[in-house]
């Protein structure tokens, strides 16, 4: 293979994904490998797109959002629209993530409080049992 393309195995190794994942992204029209018979060759474009897909997934973007943002690359305005849309989606996602973090912090604090209460009750019951013996 050339330096310009990677096989499916090389893509899997390079990006820590499974062949099934790559085929899924291809079926969802997120990746467009060159097909030679049963062989798939992934171009630098596919490699760049996969990096963005994986980053978007890590940030919680839906595959549809990712596809729409990737498709904006080709509208010919030096990626201005793509960057603006990505920024807007990212702002919304960041707000959601911060809200989730606040909710998680609250749940953690409440659980710690309950566990502290439970530990006191257990200790109290153990003391009562020891005193009764």
C-alpha positions as CSV (number, residue, x, y, z in Angstrom):
1,X,0.0,0.0,0.0
2,X,1.1,3.6,-0.5
3,X,1.6,6.2,2.2
4,X,-1.6,7.9,0.8
5,X,-3.9,5.0,1.7
6,X,-4.4,2.6,4.5
7,X,-6.1,-0.9,4.5
8,X,-8.9,-1.6,6.8
9,X,-6.5,-3.4,9.2
10,X,-4.1,-0.5,9.2
11,X,-7.0,1.9,9.9
12,X,-8.1,-0.3,12.7
13,X,-4.7,-0.4,14.2
14,X,-4.0,3.4,13.7
15,X,-7.3,4.6,15.2
16,X,-8.2,1.8,17.6
17,X,-11.5,0.9,15.9
18,X,-12.9,-2.3,14.6
19,X,-13.5,-3.3,11.0
20,X,-17.2,-3.3,11.8
21,X,-17.0,0.3,13.0
22,X,-15.3,1.3,9.7
23,X,-17.9,-0.5,7.6
24,X,-20.7,1.1,9.7
25,X,-19.3,4.6,9.1
26,X,-19.0,3.7,5.4
27,X,-22.6,2.6,5.3
28,X,-23.7,5.8,7.0
29,X,-21.8,7.7,4.3
30,X,-19.3,9.2,6.7
31,X,-16.3,7.5,5.1
32,X,-15.7,6.8,1.4
33,X,-12.9,4.3,0.9
34,X,-11.7,3.3,-2.5
35,X,-13.1,-0.2,-3.3
36,X,-11.0,-2.7,-5.2
37,X,-13.0,-5.9,-5.2
38,X,-13.5,-6.7,-1.5
39,X,-10.6,-4.5,-0.4
40,X,-11.1,-1.1,1.0
41,X,-8.4,1.6,0.8
42,X,-8.8,4.6,3.0
43,X,-7.4,7.9,1.7
44,X,-6.0,10.7,3.7
45,X,-9.4,12.3,3.5
46,X,-11.0,9.3,5.1
47,X,-8.3,9.3,7.8
48,X,-9.0,13.0,8.6
49,X,-12.7,12.4,8.6
50,X,-12.4,9.4,10.9
51,X,-10.4,11.5,13.4
52,X,-13.2,14.1,13.3
53,X,-15.8,11.4,13.7
54,X,-14.1,9.9,16.7
55,X,-13.6,13.3,18.3
56,X,-17.2,14.3,17.7
57,X,-18.4,11.0,19.2
58,X,-16.2,11.6,22.2
59,X,-17.8,15.0,22.7
60,X,-21.3,13.4,22.4
61,X,-22.2,14.7,18.9
62,X,-24.7,12.4,17.1
63,X,-23.6,10.7,13.9
64,X,-26.1,12.8,12.0
65,X,-24.6,16.0,13.4
66,X,-21.1,14.9,12.5
67,X,-22.2,14.0,9.0
68,X,-23.8,17.3,8.5
69,X,-20.8,19.2,9.8
70,X,-18.4,17.1,7.6
71,X,-20.6,17.8,4.5
72,X,-20.2,21.5,5.1
73,X,-16.5,21.3,4.2
74,X,-17.3,21.2,0.5
75,X,-19.5,24.3,0.1
76,X,-16.6,26.5,-1.0
77,X,-16.4,29.2,1.6
78,X,-13.0,28.2,3.1
79,X,-14.8,26.2,5.8
80,X,-16.4,29.4,7.3
81,X,-19.9,27.8,7.4
82,X,-18.5,24.5,8.7
83,X,-16.6,26.3,11.5
84,X,-19.5,28.4,12.5
85,X,-21.9,25.4,12.6
86,X,-19.4,23.3,14.5
87,X,-18.9,26.1,17.0
88,X,-22.7,26.4,17.5
89,X,-23.2,22.7,18.0
90,X,-20.2,22.6,20.3
91,X,-21.6,25.4,22.4
92,X,-24.8,23.5,22.8
93,X,-23.0,20.3,23.7
94,X,-20.7,22.0,26.2
95,X,-23.8,23.5,27.9
96,X,-25.3,20.0,28.1
97,X,-22.1,18.5,29.4
98,X,-21.8,21.2,32.1
99,X,-25.4,20.5,33.2
100,X,-24.8,16.8,33.3
101,X,-21.6,17.4,35.4
102,X,-23.6,19.6,37.9
103,X,-26.3,16.8,38.2
104,X,-23.6,14.2,38.7
105,X,-21.9,16.3,41.3
106,X,-25.2,16.7,43.2
107,X,-25.8,12.9,42.9
108,X,-22.3,12.1,44.2
109,X,-22.7,14.5,47.2
110,X,-26.1,13.0,48.1
111,X,-24.7,9.4,47.8
112,X,-21.7,10.3,50.0
113,X,-24.1,11.8,52.5
114,X,-26.3,8.6,52.5
115,X,-23.2,6.4,52.8
116,X,-21.9,8.4,55.8
117,X,-25.3,8.1,57.4
118,X,-25.3,4.4,56.7
119,X,-21.8,3.9,58.1
120,X,-23.0,5.7,61.4
121,X,-26.0,3.4,61.7
122,X,-23.9,0.3,61.0
123,X,-21.4,1.4,63.6
124,X,-24.2,2.2,66.1
125,X,-25.8,-1.3,65.6
126,X,-22.4,-3.0,66.0
127,X,-21.8,-1.1,69.3
128,X,-25.3,-2.1,70.5
129,X,-24.6,-5.7,69.6
130,X,-21.2,-5.7,71.4
131,X,-22.8,-4.0,74.5
132,X,-25.6,-6.6,74.7
133,X,-23.1,-9.5,74.6
